[in-house]
Structures are given as C-alpha cells and as structure tokens.
Amino acid sequence: MSQWIDACATSDIDDEDLIAWEHDGHRIAIYNTEKGFFATDLMCTHEEESMEEGLVIDCVIECPLHGGRFDICTGKALSAPVYEDLKTYPVKVENNRVFVQVS
C-alpha cells in the first residue's frame, strides 16, 4: 500500500539541487527545481552510481560518474551512456514540508 512520507523541509534543498533520502530500503533523490519538487531513484541506471553529487540544471540531473542525463520530472534517460529511465515517485508539498509517496 502506498503512503505519503514526510521526507524533509522545503528549505532543506537549495534551488536547483537535491538531497539523498532513504526510507524503508528505498534510496531516493529529492530535487528542488524551477518547476517544483520531484523525486527519483537515487542510483543511476547505468553504473549504480549515486546521483547525490550530480549536477542539477533546470529539470535535468547529470550523473557524476559518466555524465549521463535524466529528466528529473519524468525520469526519462536523455543522453548516453544512460538508456534506462529512472523510477520516479509522486511528491507533494504541504506546510513547507516535502512528502514522497512510496510503495
């Protein structure tokens, strides 16, 4: 069953940045973008590298290992060497808190 989990305060994530968050075995990246807050799996689908040190530009995350890029909003793989999309998680913001829906 899916549930909304209080992950962090909105102020915990700088603009165009991310934080790593873990809940019940799920390693998740939570992003603060110009379009709002989003969440994806934390690990790159190419080499299982953490995206925690990745570069966020607009709504794109660049993996720090090989430079593959993903659309933060959809998880879609955008450039080689990545070809497998990132899993995304629903996010909502209430009272300056970021909630992530995990199942």
N, C-alpha and C positions, 0 to 999 in steps of 0.2 A: 504494500500500500504506500502511495506517495504521501509525503508530508512536507510542509514548509518548515525549514530550519533557520533560525536566526543565526546568520553567519558572521556579521560584523556591522560596525557603524559605517555610514556612507563616508565619513571623514577619515576612515582607516585607509582608504585607497586614494592616492593622488590622481589628478586628472591625467588621462592617457597612461594609466599604469595598471598593475594587477597585484593581487596578493594570492599566496597559496593558502588553501584551506582544506582541511581533512575532516570528514565525517563518516563514521561507520564504514571505514575501509575505502571510501571514495576520495581520491586526491583531485581537487578541483581548483581551477584558476578563476578568480572573480575579478572582472575588469570594470574600470570606470572609463567610459568613452564619451565622446561628444554626443552620442545617441542614447546614452544611459548606461545602466549596469547590466552586465552579461556574465554568464558562467559557462566554462567548458571543462573537459578533462584537462588536468594539469600536464600530462605527459604527451610529448609529440608522438604522432603515429608512425613516424619514420624510424627513429632510433631509441624510443623510450627515454628521451631527454626531457628534463623538467623545463617548462616554459617560464618558470619563475623569473629568470634573468633575461627573458626575451624582450624585444623592443616592441612597444605598442605605438602605432601611428594611425590616427583616426580609428577605424574599426578593423585593423589588421594587426595580428601578432606575428612576429618573426622569431622562429626558433633560434636560440643562441648557438646551437651546435653546427647546423649546416645551412641556415638561412632560409629554410622553407617557410612559407607564409600561409596563414589561415585567416578566413573571415571570422571575426570574433562573434558577430551576430548570428551566423548560420553554422559555423564550424567547418565550412567548405574549404578544402585544400585549394590554394590558389597558385602555388608555384613549386617547381621541382626543388628538392627531391621528394617532397611530400605528395602523396596521391590519395591517401585515405583521410576522410574528413574526421574532425574532432567531434566527440559527443558533446552536445550542449545540454544545459539544464535551465528550466524556467527560473526566472528571477523576478522578485517584486520588491519595492521599497515602500516601507511604512514607518512613519515617525523617525526618519533619518537612520533606519536600520535596513540592511540588505538581507533578504530572505531567499534561500535557494530551495527549490523543490527537488528532493532526491527520492529515489525509489529503491 
